[in-house]
Amino acid sequence: MVSLDRPIKFEDVDAANIVFFARFLNYAHEAMERFFAPLDGGYAGLILERRIGLPAVRVEADYAAPVRYGQALRIETLVVRIGRRSATLRYRMHRAHDGVLSAELRHTVVTTDLVQLVSVPMPDDVRALLSAHLEPEQAPSSAGQPA
């Protein structure tokens, strides 16, 4: 699991002073960038130098408790599934001050050649990083999993 603490900024909240629901997708992307930081060159190196992208093909979100301006989220990123060319990440977003689950997102990405915009087999270092954070109840093999 990889954690990221994210303060809630004024620009994140709506007129009710709670985080606007769509902002949670931005938080997930920030957490994904943090998740891939250990790669050579980090997430930016993957995108800008290696020209390998991880575009979203599916996102699911469940919202449980509001978060307000001035509070913070602790975002925990785990891997739910690893395929040949895709992976599903789970982001659990807890309010930092009391540990209450605020939102949980599942995010499926596909490894993509950013020059030709086609899916490609997952690079070994990306697969190794994902495998290192696979949820414990998941099998370590991707055999039988869809691409």
Order of alpha helices (4+ residues) and beta strands (2+ residues): beta-alpha-beta-beta-beta-beta-beta-beta-beta-alpha
